[in-house]
Structure formats: structure tokens, C-alpha cells
């Protein structure tokens, strides 16, 4: 018997050793691809948690879990109820949830955030990172944006934020933003004492000083802020003090992290808005936002990247010896812990939508169902349209790759000419594509519409153009697209194996924030509308597939 046990243990040892050998020595950036900006991170024991901005998309603030800082799995959303996040009709694109900070203190998780045009600054709490999270506690007299909570060793808690020109004397130079600190009572959300100005940036003409984070290391207080705006001049600067309220002195090596000197066509641009974490082994890492442009265009939005950091005296050095964020870098010294990957195809077999699906603004009523027809997603036709600042019948997910394929199988019979449903590739209400099944003069068509014109001067104009329409008599259709960098080709057919193109290749640059403006990335999803009229009709979606594809 002992010989059998020994043999079994040897097999287990070599199996574990072989699998350990499979762990790569490097990792690939971004660690969370697609529109996942403004990352904030914390560690609890051997577990890491991370949140991102979500702007006008609901549920708000996706939250992720990792064991090794490289492999991440979404475990929920912080704001998943209308009582937590009420983004009403009329709220402009790219407003909503800005720059959350995630922290853990004495058994409680905290997320503090700005809700632009939907309430101001507030925080929520939870005992478990996957929730449930509390309803918001709004913070009075907290002008500006990008709040964080700093828990000092003496038991005091501080609110740190960017004034955005809304506190203090008149700006001394254009776009001066003051970082300020004030003690806060977390039981009530009431500020205590006076506000203290910490910095306006590392230089006398620093622009858009925001995203503050304070860390205490070796008895010193380090204030990291983002400067230059979330475009190609984005950067991180560091300021040092002996007391939490300063005075803070910019260190000599500022900016401590930026890619502005690499130019607009670098593989990664717009690096900034960093948050630090110390591993259980005593190593330091930073997460930050960045952009992977294609020919200078940014269809994916701002994504989450990772790089190492170490303290050299009182100077933080990011990626020592390299000084920049790399697409491929050495993996952290943590046990390789791959997470379950999302399947290519969502067959809508669950009772709830998977975490990757989002709504545009807050859905105050449930206009979809996974139960009406088993294995199908039912979407009600409603009067709201994509070209309006409302909550339309749209369920969408992020574009995560420059080259990808996305398809869905839809069953829908338009009953009137105002009814349509199909697939959407969406940047905002003024820049998107719609591939729809429509009815006109008693005949059905597949119609491709482009919304948006190239050039910044058209950002606030509604420019709709029908690219193509082709007769289609069935009520079940497969529709989708294949993207290769900035070229988007749309398809339709009776089944996945029998697809034909509709229209020519489309210029995907209209989906980039370069032309569309704003702070988000491209979404792909399922849409239905009755165009300002009441309808009882529905569209049904059998499955939705998304996967990266080769460029050729």
C-alpha cells in the first residue's frame, strides 16, 4: 500500500512540476484590455482587487480579482442598482462615473468616486469585494473630482481630491487644478476641519492636476498625481512631505512616469493615472491607464496596464532600467494563477446577464428578459433611440482588440416601419454604426447606417448616412462584422456559414475618441427601437459571439 501511495505522490509531484514549468516568465500588457480606464488597486492578503471608471455605462465600476497581478477575472460591479447610480436621460456622453479609488481598511472595502452630472462625490462600502455594496454616502462640500480616501496610521481618515477650479482663489494660470486634503468622518460622510492645498502640480504651468493618491513609505508621505490631461501629454508626478498635510515638495525626477516623449505613434501612449500596490513579497507594482493607438487613433479607449516600481531612496522608479511601460515585461514574482476565460459565444443560458454586458445610462425599468424564451435574450422595442441621450434598448460589450469578429443570431419580425433591431458598433450618440432589420413599403431589408463624420468639427452634429440596404425576407438572421485595425466590414446571412458583406469596408476612425471626443471606448451590442412610438414587439437574440481575429 505504501508503494502505491509513494507512486501517487511522485506522479503528483511531477504533474505539479510540469504545470509549474508552463507558467510564463513574462506577461502581456494591457492586463485588462478594452475600455477600462482609471484603474485603482488594493491587496488583501494574497488577493488583489481592481476597479475602473465606467462613465455613462451601467452597471457602474467593474471590479476584478487576481492572485498574480496578471490574470484578472471580473467578479461583479460596485454600482449595480439604480438606487446607487441614477444616470438620468439627458446626461451627456462621457459623464457619469469618473475615477474611482478602491481601498480596504479594518475589514471593510471602500470605493469613493465622482458621479459627474449625477450626484457629485460619494463612497460605498462592502464586506466582500463582489458585494453587495451599500447605497452611496454623498460627501457635502467636496468640490471637484477624483476623490480618494487615505487611512493614516493614527486612525484618522482623509479625503483627497482635485478642485477642478471649484475651490480656492482664482486660478493662477490656465487649467490650474488644486489638490486638497481634509479629514472626513466615514460614519456620516461629513468633512472635518479645514481644507489644505497640497499641490497644483510639479510646475508653474501644470495642467489638469488630478487623480491624487497618497502613500506612506519609510515614514514619508508620497503624493502621486496625474498631470497633462488624459491625452498624449498624460503623466504621473510625485511630491514628498513629512506630514500628511504637507508641505509637499515635487521630487527632482518629475514626471516619474510618462510616455509623452515617445510621440503620438508609440505602441502605448497616454500613460498616467497610476495607483500603487505592494505584494506580499515586498515588491511594488503600479497599474495605470494607457492607450494602444492604431495609426494614432484610439478606438479601444483607455485600458489598464501594469509595470514594476521600486523605491530608490525617496524616489519612485517605474520599471527600473527601462523607464516606461512595455507591451511585454517580466512577470511579478507571484504564483501563476490563470482565471477562467470568457467563452467566445454567450448562449444566454443563464438567468442573469454575464458581467461583460452593459447598458447605456441607468435602466430604471427591466426591458429585457432571459426567461421569456429559454436560451434567448429578449429585448423590448422602446421609443428611445441611440441618437438621443437616453437609456435605449441596447445591451453591449467592450471592443477589446484591434482585430476582431462579432456576430449575433436574431429573430425579429418588424410590424411597422418605425420598428427595427440588430447590431450596433457604438462610440457615442453621434458616432456609431447600426446594422438593422427594417420594414419599408411592406418589404424587409437589412440596412447599414453610419452615424458620424470625420473631423472634430462634426462632434456635436448628427450626421446619418445609409450605406446600404439589401432585401431580406426571413425573420431569423445572423448579422455581424469583422474588424481589421481601422477597417470594419459588416455581414449578414441566413446562418453563420452563409454570410455576405453589406456595403464596402467602413472607416473605423469615426469610432475613435480622436474624432468622436469623450473618454470612452467602442462597444458592440444588440439594439432594438420603435423610434419614438410605443410598441409591444420584441427582438430575440439566440447567441452573441466575440473573438480576436488575425489582421489578414
N, C-alpha and C positions, 0 to 999 in steps of 0.2 A: 504493500500500500504506500509506504514511504517513497518507494522508487517512482510510483505513478505521480505522487504529489510533486516530487522534485522535477520530474519531466515537465509537468504542467507549469511549474514556476519558471523553468528555463524557457519554455515557449512564450510565456507571458513577458519575460524579460526581453527576449529578442524581438517580440512583436512591438513592445513599447519602444525599444531602441530604434527599430526600423522606422516607426512612425515619428519618433523624435527627429530622426535624420531628415524627414520630409519637411520639417519646419524651415522656411526660407531664411536666409541671412539678411535679406533686405525687404523693404516694403515699398508699395507704390502709393504716391500721392495722386489725387486727394484721397484722404481716408473716408470721407463721406462725399460722394460726387453729386453733381446737380445742385440746384438752388438750396444751399444750406449755409447761409452767411452768419456772421457774428457769433462764432462758437464760444461757449463758456463751459468749463470743465471742473469737476471735483472728483476726489478719490475718497472712498470709504472702505478701509481695509484693503483688500486685493481687487476691489471693483471700481471701475471708472464710469462716470456718467457725464453726458454731454447734452447741451441744448442749443438750439439755433433760433434765429429770428424767423417769423413766418409771414409778416406783413399782412396783406388782406386775405390770406388763405386760412381756412378753418378746417379742422381743429387747429388751435394755435400752439406753437412751441413744441416741435417734435423732440422727444427725449430718447437718447440712445444709451446702450450699455456695452462695455467692453472689459475684457480681462487683460488685454495686452497692448492697448492704445492703437492698434492697427485694425483689428476686426471689430466691427460695430454692428449691433442689432437694435432696431427701433423697438422700444418696449411700450410706447404709448405717446400721448400728448399731454402736456401740462394743462392746457386750457381746452377741454373737450365738451363744455356745456355752455349754452347761451348765457346762463347766469354768470359765468366767468368772463365771457368775451362777447360783447354785443357790438358787432360791426354792422351798423345800420345802412340801408340804402342811401346813396349819396356820398358815402365815404370814397375818396379818390383812390385810384390805383397807387400802390406802394406806400400807403399809410397803413395804420394798424399796428401790429406788434413789432417793436424795434428793440434790438439788442438786449436780450435777457441775460441776467447773471445767475448762475446756479451755485449755491453754497450749502454746506452741511455743518450743523453745529448742535452738539449735545442731543443727538438722536433725531433731529428734525432737518428735513430738506427745505430749502428756501429758493424760490425763484422770484426775482424782482425785475421789473420790466417797464418799458414805456408803451402805453397804448395810444398812439398818435391819432387824434381825432376820434377817440373812443374811450375817453375817461382819464387820461393822464398816467401818472406813475403809481404802481401798486405792487404788492407782493402776495404770493400764495405759499402755502406750506403743505407738507405731506410727511407721513412717517415712512412711506415706501416710495421709491422714485417712480414706479409705474402707477402710482396714485392709489386711491383718489386724492386729488389736490383740492385744497379749500377754495371757497369763494374769495374774491380779491379783498384785500385791505388797502384802500386808496390812501395815499400819503398827501396830506394837505401841505401847502407851502413848500412844494418841491419843484420849483421851476426848471424847465429844460428837459433833457433826455438822458438815456443811457445810465440808469442808476445801478449801483452795486451796494451790497452790504459787506462791511468789514467788521469782523469779530476780533476785538483786541484781547490781549492776554489778561487785562484787568477786568474782564467781564462786560465792558461797555461795547455797544454796537453802534456803528456809524453808517450813515447814508452818504454816499459819494456820487456826485452826478456832474453833468455838463450843463452849464446855464443856458446855452444856445442864445446868448444875448438877452435873456429874460431876468437876469439878476445882476445886481451891482451897478456901478456908474456906467455912463455911455461907453461903448466900445472905443478903445484907444486906436484901433486900426480895423480895417475892414475884415469881417468874419472872425473877430476875436471871440472865443468862447472860453469862459472861466470854469475851471474845475473847482468845485467847492465840496466841503465836508460839514456834516452836522450830526450830532448824536441823535439817535432815534429810539423810541420805546416800541419794541416789536409786539407788545401785547395790544397796543392801541393804534400804532402807526403814526403817533404824534411826535413831531420833531422837538428836541430839547436844546436849550442854549442858543448860541448864535451860529450863523453860517461863517465859515472861514474859507477864504480864497486860497487855493493851493498852488495853482499854476494856470497860465494861459497858453502853455506850450514852451518848447525849448528855445524859441527865437522871438524877436520883437515883431515879427510879421507872420507868426504861425497861424494857419487857417484850420478851422473846424476841429478844435481840440475836444475830443470826445472819448467814449469807451474807457473810462478810468477803472483801473484795478490796483489795489494796494496789497502788498505782501510784506510780511515781517521776516527778515532773514538776518541771522547773526546780530540781533539787537538793533538793526537799522530798518527803517521803513522805506520801501521802494514803491513809488507811484509810476505805473505804466499808463500811458495814454496813447490814443491814436491821433494822428495829425494828417492834414493834407487832403482830406476828403476821400470817400471810397471809390476813387478812380485811380489812374495810374500813379498819382503822386502820394498814394496812401503810405503810411509809415507808422512805426511804433517808436516812441521816445521814453526815456527813463529819467526819473527825478528822485533825489535821495534826501532823507531827513532823519533826524534823531528822535523826533516826536511825531505822532500820528497826524497832528495838525500843522506840522512844518516848523520852520520854513523849509520848502523843498527846493533843492538846487539841481538844475539839469546836469547830468553827468557829462563828461567831456566827449564821449563817443557817440553822441546822438546824431541821427537816429540810430537806434540799436538794431533795428530790423526794417528793411525796405527793399523793394525791387525797382524803385523809380529810376535808378541809374542804369537799368538794363534795357530800357526803351520799351516802346509800345508793342513790339513784336516778339518779346521774350516768351518762353514757353509758359511761364507763370508771371502774371502781373498783379498789381493792386494788393500786394501783401500788406496786411495790417489787422488791427482789432484782435490782438493776441491775448490769450489767457494761459497762465502757467499752472503746472501741476508737478508735484514731487512724487516719484514712485516709492513703493515700499522698500526699494533697494537704495534709496537716497539719490537717484538720478532725477534730473529735471527735464521736462519737455514742455513745449508750447503748442497750442492749437491756435490757428488764425484763419481768417478768410483770405482767399486768393481767387484769381480768375485764370482759366485756361482759354486764351483767345484763339480764334481761327481767323487769320488774316486781319487781326486787330479787332474782330467782332466777338461779342460775348453773349452768345445765345444761352449758355448754361447758367448764367448768373454767377454769383459768388459762392464758392464751395469751401469745404473745411479741409485744411492742410495741417500737417504735423511736422515738427522739427525738434531737434535736441536743443538744450540750453544748459549752460553751466555758469556758475559764479566764479569769476576771477577777481578776487578781492571784492570791491564794491561795484564791479562792472559785470552786468549780464552779457554773456557772449552766446549768440544764437548760432547753432551749427558750427562749432569751433573748427577753424581751418578752412571752412568753406564760406561762411558768412551769408548764406542765402538758403531759401527753401528749395529742395530738389524734388524732381519727379520720382526719383528712386534713391533711397537712402538706407543706411544701416538700421535694422530693426531694433527696437528697445529690448533690453535685457529682461524680458518677461516671458513666461511660458506661452508658447504659441497656442492660441485659443480661437480657432475659427468658429464663426457663428453660422447658423442655418441661413442659407441664401434664399431670397425670394424666388419662387418659381417663375419661369418665363411667362406662363399663362395663368391668369386668375380666372377660374371657372365659376366663381360666385357661388360656391357650395356652402359657405359659412352663413351664419345668421347675422353677422355684422361685417361691415366693410373692413378690409385689411388696412393696416396703418398707412400704407403709401397713398391712399386716396384722400383727396381734399375737396372742399367746396370753396367757392368764391364768395367771400364775406359770410356772415353767420346765417345758417338756415334756421329760421325761427319756427318752421313747420317741417314735418317729415314728408317730402315729396318723392321719396324713392322707397323701394322695398326689395328684400331678398327672399321674401316668403310668398309673394303672390303667385309666382311660377317657379317651382323648385329648380335650382341650377341656373336661374336667370336673374339679372338685375333689372328691375322695373323702374323706369324714370318717367314721372308725370310731365306732360306738356303743360307749361305755365306761361302766362303773358310776358314774363321777364325775358330780356334779350341780352346777348353778350355785349352789345354796343352801349349798354346802359350801366351806370354804377350801382348795380343791384346784386341780389343773390339769384342768379339764373339756375335753371335745372342743368347744372354742369357738375360732373364728377371726374376729376382729373388727377394725374400724377406727374411728377417732375421728369423732364428730359435730363438724363444723366450722362449721355455720351454724345460726341460729335457725330458719330455714325451709328445709326440705329434703325430698327424696324418696329413699327407698331401697327397692330391690326385688331379689329373687333368684328364680331358677327352680330348683326342687328336684325330684329324682327319688328317691322313697323309698317302700318298702313295709314298714310295721311288721309284724313277725311275731308279737309278743306284746304284752300290754298294758303292759309296762314299757318298751317302746321308743317313742321319739318324736324328732322332729327338726324344725328350722325356723329361724326368725329370732328374734333377741334384741335388745332395746334395753336396755343394761346400764349401771347406775351402780356397784352392788356386789352382794354376795350377798343383801342384804336389801332392795334396791330395784332392780327391773327389770321389764320386760315380756317374755313369751315367746309367740310365735305359732307353734304347732306342728301337725304332722300326727300324730294319735294313733290308737290302736285300742282299742275298748272293746266288749265283748259281740259280737265278730265284725264290728263296723261301724267304718268310718273316719270321723274328724271333723277339722275344722280347729278348734283350740282357742286362745283368747286368755286368758292368765293375767296378772294383775297381782300383783306381789310388792312389798309396802311400803305403809305407811300414813302419811298426812300428820301431821307433828308430830315434834319432836326426841325426844319420849319413846318413840317406837317404833323408834329407831335400832338397837337391839340385839335386837329381836323379829322373828321370822319370821312375816309375815302374808301368806298366799297367798289369792288370790281368783280363781275362774274368772269371767271377764267374759262370755264367750260360747262356744258351740260350735255348729258347723254341719256337717251330714253332707257328706262329700266322698269320692267313690268312686274317683277317679283316683289314680295313683301319681306323676303329674307335676303340679306346682302352682307358680304364681307367687304369692309372698307378699311383703308389704312394708308400708310406711307412708308417710304424708305428714304432716310436722310443720309447724305454723304457730305460731311462738313457743312457747307452753306447751301447745298443743293437739296431741295425737298421734292420728291416725286410722289404723287398721290395715285392710289389704285382702288379699283372696285371689281367685284365679280360675284358670281353665284356661290363660290366656295373658295377656300384658301389656295387651291391648286389651279384655279381658273381665274386669274386676275389680269386685268388690262389697265393700262395707265389712263388717267384722265387729265387732260391739259399737258403742257410742257413742264419741264423741271422749273420749280419756283425758286426765286431768290430768297433764301432764308435770312438774309440780313435784316429784313423788316422785323424779325423776331428778336433782334439784339437790342439791348438797352442803349447801345450807341445811337440808334435811330428812334427807338420807342420811348426812351427815357425810363426813369424809375430805377428800382433797386432789386427787381426780382429776376427769375429765370423763366425759361419756357416750360409750359405744361402741355400734356397731351391727354385728351379725355373724351368722354361721351356727353352728348348735349341734346336737349330737346326743348322746343319752344312752340308756343301758339301765337307769338307776335302780337302782344297787346290785347288778345282776346281770350275769353275763358274757354277752356277745353276740358273734356273728360278723357281724352285719349292718352295713351302711354306708348313709349318705345321700350322694347325689351332687348337686353344685351346678354348673349349666351356666354361669351368669354371675351377677355381682353389680353392680348399678348404684347410684351415689350422686351426687346433684347438688343444688345450691342451687335453691330454688324461690321463687316470689313468695309474699307473705303472703296473697294473696287467692285 
